[in-house]
Amino acid sequence: MHQLIERDDFALLAAEAIDAARRSRLEGKASALGRVLGSILADEALLEPEAVWIRIIGSVEPPHIRILQSLLEHRAHWGSGSETKYWQTGHGVKLSELGENVGLNQAVLPLVQDLSGAGLVVTSGIQGVNSGVPDVYGQSVHATPLGAELFARLADAGATSPN
């Protein structure tokens, strides 16, 4: 624990994680961020990849999770006599349909852009042109494996449900 105050890079990451947890309404976010910090303190080799996860987890809130959840498939795997539940990337959805599905309509665009910037979703295939402007709502949105890992991290942190 003394590493957090002795090393500037650890102190900055801890401050970022604490601030993100403090501002959030997302269940499990504080625990997930704490687990990331614990992983870094346990193994310095994880500093860079886990620092990225602090930023990813810090950037999502409940509306982002609703969007991402609609793009992922919840699966169960039976092995060694027990069931393991996990999330995997699912099918792509047109941005316009996604907005309707989660009740955000066109307000879904900035949230999808947040998710895209965090590497949790990708968009493809702008379709059609309306008055010389591409129809961004015709794009297809797909969850990435990072999106599925986010749900696993939130579940490991004790979130009863990612939404």
N, C-alpha and C positions, 0 to 999 in steps of 0.2 A: 504494500500500500504506500510505503514511503516513496516508491518510484514515481507516483503521480505528482508529487511536489518537487522531487529532485530533478526530473527531466522535463524540459520545456515542451517537447513534442507530446509526451504523455499528458501533461497538465492541460495543454490546448485541446487535445482530444476529449479528455474528461470534461472540460468546461463545455465543449460543443455537445457532448452527450447529455449532460445535466440540463443544459438550456433547452435542448430538443424535448427531453422528457417533461420538463416543467411546463412547456407551452402546449402540450399535446392532450387530446381527448381520446386517443387511441389506446384501448385496453391492451396491456402487454408490452407497450412501447418502452416504458421505463425499465422493465425487466430485461427485455431484449437488448437494450443499450447497455445495461449493466453486465450482461453476459459477454457482450463484445469487449467491453473494457477488461473484464476478467480474463478473457482469452488472450488479450494483448499482454497483460501482466504475467500470465502463466508462460507465454512463449513469444518472445520479442520478434521471432521470425514471422509472426502473424500481423505485425504492426501495419504494414501497407494494405493487405487485403481487408483486414478488420476495420481500418480507418475508413475505407470506402463504405463498408457496411454501416458505420456510424452515420455517414452522410445519407445513405439510402434510407435507413430506418428513420432518420430525422426528418426526411422530406415528405413522408406519407402521413395522411390523416384519414379518418373514416371514409370520406367520399372517394379517395384514391383506392382504398381497400375494396369498396363496393365495386368499383370499375374493374379492378384487377381480378376480383373473385368471379365476376361474370365471364372472364376470359380463361379461367383455369378450370380444370376438372379435378374433382376430389375422388381419389381412388383408395381402395383397400387392398392390401397384399397379405396373403396368408403364408406364413412360413414359420418353421420351428414351433408349431402349435399355438402361435399367437397372431393377432391381426395388427398390421402396421398401416396407418393411414398416411397418405401423402398427397401432395398436389402436383399436377403436371400441366404442361402447356396444353391448351385445348385448341379449338378451332378459332379462326379469325372472324371478326364481326365488323361490318361496316360502321364507321364512326357515327353516322346518323342513327342506325339501329341501336348502337350501344348507348347513345344519349337517351333514347326513348326507354330502353330496358332498365336503366338505373334512375330514371326520372329526372335527369338533368338537361335533357334536350341539347341545345347548342352550347350550354355552359360546360358540357363535357370536354370541349376542346382544350381549354387551358389545363385541365386536370390530366388529360391524356398526354399533353406536352410535358407536364411535370414527370409523369411516369416514364415517358420516353427519355427524358434527360437523365433519369436515374438508371436507365437500362432495363427497366422492368417490362416495358412493352416496345414493340416496333410497329411502325405503320408502313403501308405500301400501297401503291397503285392509285394515285389521284385520278379520279374518273370524271369526265365531262368538263365542259367549260360553260360558265354562265356569265354573260356580259364581259367576256375576256378574262374572267377570274376563274382559276381552277376550283372545282368543287371539292374542298378539303373534307367535307362530310361524306364523300364517296370513298374515302380511303378505307382500307381494311386494317384493323388493329389486331395484333397478336401478342399474347403474353410470351415472355422469354423465360428461360430456365431460372434467371435471377428472380423473376416474379414468383415462381414456385418456391424458390428457396426462402424468399421473404416470409411466405406463409408458414413454412417449416420453422423458421426462427421465431416467429410470433407464437406458434403453438408450443415450442420448446420453452418459451418464456412464461407459459402459463395462461396465455390468452384463451378464454373459453371458446371464442370464435373470432376469426380474423376481422369481422365487421362490427 
